[in-house]
Amino acid sequence: MTTVQINLPDELAQKAASAGLLSAEAMEAMLREQLRRRAGEALQAMWQRLPQEELTPEIEQEIVEQVRQVRAAQQGRGAN
């Protein structure tokens, strides 16, 4: 387990603490969500750079299935 220390403006820290956002569980959930979002954005950016004529429906379906498998594996581990 890693300990992380951050500096926040007092008002923001107080509001976040009051909302329960500074708990280890809340911070973990927010970080996981951000990592997931950024991975999705990177995938979309990569997708946009690919030549569209090479992206067949079969390849697109294969990508969708791979994403579903990864998500299912993450849910199975409770990684949300």
Long-range contacts (C-beta under 8 A, 24 or more apart in sequence): 29-80, 32-79, 32-80
